[in-house]
Amino acid sequence: MSDFKSSLRLRLIASGALYALVGDRIYRQLLPPGVTLPAVSYNVVSDIGEQAYTGPVGLRAARVQFSAWAETPEVADELGRIIRQTLDGFHGALGSVSFGGIHHVNTVDLHDAEAQLYHVAVDFRVMYQE
């Protein structure tokens, strides 16, 4: 079975607008040292299984944060907008993973003063079948 995180990454790579800006520079958790910008990273903040009286029902609710990294706030904003438009409201199959719904829940503008990078964090609630 395909990993839901990999399926989300592939959906972003399939977005022509996002691919034009970052190519396949979409990384799990951390940006690699010396990465070319702009780029995207993503983290699973939480991943909780749904339960019934009889036990797990095979449905999961995850909170996933995508981070758009750029050298200017305008590019970081554009990446965040494209990520939101690409994922928000999606439901259906991605590879072998069935998504009940992906819903945007929050966007935050951040700045990494030490690295001199702009960062837009875009959070989603992701419902999927285990």
N, C-alpha and C positions, 0 to 999 in steps of 0.2 A: 504494500500500500504506500502511496506517495505521502510525503510529509506535508502538512498544511502550510508550513512556513515556506517551503520550496515552491509550492503552488502559487502563493501570494507573490513571491519574487518573480516567477515566470509571467504572471499577469502584468506586473509593472514593466518588465522588459518588453512585453508585447505592445505596450503603448507607444505609438510612433512619436508622440510629442515628448514623452519622457526619454525614450531611447535617443532622440536627437540631441538631448542635453547631456545625458550621463552614460549612454551606451549600456554596457552590462555592469557598470560600477555600482552595484547594489549589493551591500554586504550585510551579513548577519552579525549583529552586536557591535563590532568595532570597525572603524575604517583602518585599513592597513597603513603602516608607516609610508610616507611619501606618496600617498594616493593622489592621482590627478583629480582636480575638482572641476566642476561640481560632482557630487556623489551622494549616494543615499545609504543609510544604514537602518537596520530594523531590529527591534527587541520584542520578545514576548514578555509583557509585564505580568500577566497572570493567565492561567489556563485551567478552568474549573470544569469538571465533569458534572453533567446533570444527573440527578438521582430520582428514583421512584421508590416506593416502599419495598420493592423486591431487589433494589440495588441499581447499579449503573444502567443507563438506557442507551448509551452509545452516542449521546450528543454532548458537545463541549462548547463552552463560552470562553473565548480568549479575549484579552485586551492586548493589542499589538500597537506599538509606537514606531512610526517611520520617521526618520530624521533626515531632512534635506540639508546638506552642507554646501556652502558656497563662499566665495570671497567677497560677494556683495549681497546686501539684503534683498535687492530686487530679484536676483537669480534664485536665492533661497525661497523667497515668496512664490515665484513662478513654479519651482519644483513642488512646493507644498500644495499649491493649487492643482497641479496636474495629478499628483498622488491622490488627493481627495476626489477629484473627478473620475479617476480611473477605478477606484475601489468602492466609493460610497454608493450604497444601494445594490451592489452586485449580489446575486444569488444564482446558484446553479453549480455545474461541475467545472472544476479546473483539474485536468488530468483525472486521477482516480479519487479526488477528494470532492465531496458534496458539501457545498456551502449553503446554509439556510439563510444567511444574510450577513452582509458586511456593512456596518453603519458607522459613519464619522461621529465621534463624540467630543473631540476637542482639538484645537490648534493653538500652539504657543510659539511666540517669537523669542529666540534666545540668541546670545552672543557669547562666544568663547574668547575672552579677552587675551588669554595666554597664547592661544593658537591663531588669533586674529581671523576667526571664521564666524560666519553667520549661520544660524541653525534654526530651522523651522521644524518643530515637532508636531506630527499629525497622528492623533490617536484614533483607533477604531475598535469597536466591539465586533468580534468575529465569531459567528455561530457556524459550527461545522460538525459533520458526522464522523465519528471515530471509526 
